[in-house]
Amino acid sequence: MASPVSRFVAVVAKKNKSPLIRRRFASSARHDDAEEAAKWEKITYLGIGVCTLLAAYNLSTGPDGFFEKKKHSDDHH
């Protein structure tokens, strides 16, 4: 699946034959799109795992007392 940028460049390249439009992007010159998609899929799954572990750790530690009301010396209640 082509990205919106590459589709735009392809449309403009058909209309305009300048060498600037036909240049290759740095990522497409070295990597295949399938390899790039597989890499980001792995990164996404790793991020989901890290966020899940961090959330489980934060929930397991219990409240830290941040939301407790502070006692004021002038409070007469």
C-alpha positions in Angstrom: 0.0 0.0 0.0 1.4 3.3 -1.0 1.6 6.2 1.4 -0.2 9.4 0.6 3.1 11.2 0.1 4.3 8.7 -2.5 1.0 8.8 -4.3 1.2 12.6 -4.4 4.8 12.5 -5.7 3.7 10.0 -8.4 0.8 12.2 -9.6 3.0 15.3 -9.7 5.8 13.4 -11.5 3.4 12.4 -14.3 2.5 16.1 -14.7 6.0 17.5 -14.2 9.1 15.8 -15.5 11.6 17.7 -13.3 14.5 15.8 -11.8 13.6 17.1 -8.3 10.2 15.3 -8.3 11.8 12.0 -9.5 14.3 11.7 -6.6 14.0 8.8 -4.2 13.4 9.3 -0.5 16.1 8.1 1.8 13.9 5.4 3.4 12.7 3.9 0.1 16.2 3.8 -1.4 17.4 1.3 1.3 14.4 -0.6 2.6 11.5 -2.5 1.2 8.1 -1.3 2.3 7.2 -4.8 3.6 10.4 -4.8 5.8 9.6 -1.3 7.1 6.0 -2.3 7.9 7.2 -5.5 9.7 9.7 -3.4 11.7 7.0 -0.9 12.9 4.6 -3.8 13.6 7.2 -5.3 16.0 7.8 -1.8 17.6 4.1 -1.4 18.1 3.7 -4.8 19.8 6.7 -4.1 22.0 5.2 -0.7 22.9 1.9 -2.3 23.8 3.7 -4.8 26.0 5.7 -2.1 27.8 2.7 0.0 28.4 0.7 -3.0 29.7 3.6 -3.9 32.2 3.9 -0.2 33.3 0.1 0.0 33.9 0.1 -3.3 35.8 3.0 -2.1 38.0 1.3 1.3 38.7 -1.9 -0.4 39.6 -0.2 -2.9 41.9 1.6 -0.3 44.0 -1.6 1.2 45.3 -2.4 4.8 46.0 0.4 7.0 47.0 -1.7 9.5 48.9 -1.5 12.2 46.3 -5.3 12.9 46.5 -5.6 13.0 50.2 -6.7 16.3 51.7 -4.0 18.1 53.7 -4.8 19.3 57.2 -4.6 23.0 57.6 -3.8 24.6 60.9 -6.6 27.1 60.6 -9.2 24.4 59.8 -11.8 24.2 62.7 -14.0 21.4 61.4 
